[in-house]
Amino acid sequence: MEQILSFPLTVPPSRKHQSFLWSPICTDLDQLDAHVAILGIPFGQAYVAEHISNDQSKAPDAIRAMSDRICRALHHYDFDVGGPIYDNRALKVVDCGNVPADPRDLSTHGPRSEEAVRKILKAGAMPIILGGDHAIPIPVLRAYDDQGPITLVHIDAHLDWREEINGVREGLSSTIRRASEMEHVGEIFQIGLRAQGSGRQADYDAAVAYGSHLIPAYEVHEKGMQSVLDRIADGGRYYLTIDADGLDPSIAPGVAGPALGGITYVQMRQLIHGLVKKGRVVGMDIVEITPSTDVNNITSITAGRLIVNMIGAAVRADYFDAPRIG
C-alpha cells in the first residue's frame, strides 16, 4: 500500500504545445526582440460564407501542437541540418501568436495581418507564417513593399492566377496574380504544378505573359530540384510560399485538394537549403493544411520540419547575429 500511495493517483491532463518549438510568446509586436518570428494567420478572404472559418483556420495551432514530433529537443542532433537546429547559438525564435479575425468587420483581417508582418520586419526578424488558406500571402507580401525586388518562389499544385471568384479578388485562387501586381515582386517561380485547379486558359496565358516560370512537378522529378535552383538568380531576396497541396500526398495528406505526383520532402529540403545558400530568404509561409483530414498528423509534422530546415539552414548561413553558447 505504501508503494501504491507513493505514486500519484492522478496527474494533470496533457496539454497541447501553445507555441512552436516551445518558443517564448510575444503578442506585443512593438516590443518584439527576435531573429525569427512565427506568426499564425488563420483567416483569408472566403468565397462563400461557410468558408469564413474553415478547417484550414485551425492549422496554425495544429502545427504548434506537433512540436514534440517535429523536434524532440532543441539540443538534440538533427540530421536534416547537421547538428542542433539552432547550431548551439543564442537564436531568438519567438511565437507571435495568431492574427484574430474581427467578426464585426471581416475586411480588416488582411490589413491587420499586413501590419503585423510590417512590425515583425521592423524588428529585424524573419517572418515565418502559419496559414490559413492561400490568400494569406497577399497581405504578407504587401508588407515587403520597401524590401524589393523580391523573387517569389511558389510551391503549389495550382496556378492561383484567377482575377476573381464571386467578386472576391484576394482569395486563395488569386494569390500569384495579386503578387504579380506588386511593384516590389520581380521574378516568380511556380514549382510543382500538376492536375487541375480552378485556373482557366486565360489565367495560364496571364501567367505566361507576366513571365512567370511555370515548372510542373514532373519536370522536377525528371530533371531534379537542382535544375530549378539553377534557374533562380544568385544573390536575390527570396520569399517562399508553400501550399501544402503542392507537396506529394504521401507527406501532406491533410489538404483540401490532394494531387498525385507532388514535390517530395527530399526535394523541398534541397530547395530550402539551396535558396538559403543562394542569397537571402526574407520570409516563408506554409498554408492550406486541413487538420481534420490529416493522417497521423503527418502534414503538420511535415510543415514543422520544413520550418526547421529553414531556420537551421539560415542560422548556419549567418543570417542572424546570434552568438554561440558556451
Secondary structure by P-SEA (a helix, b strand, c coil): caaaaacccccccccccccccccccccccccccccbbbbbbccccccccccccccccaaaaaaaaacccccccccccccccccccccccbbbbbbccccccccccccaaaaaaaaaaaaaaaabbbbbbbbcccccaaaaaaaaccccccbbbbbccccccccccccccccccaaaaaaaacccccbbbbccccccccccaaaaaaaaaaccccccaaaaaaccaaaaaaacccbbbbbbbbccccccccccccccccccccccaaaaaaaaaaaaaaccccccccccccccccccaaaaaaaaaaaaaaaaaaaaaccccccccc
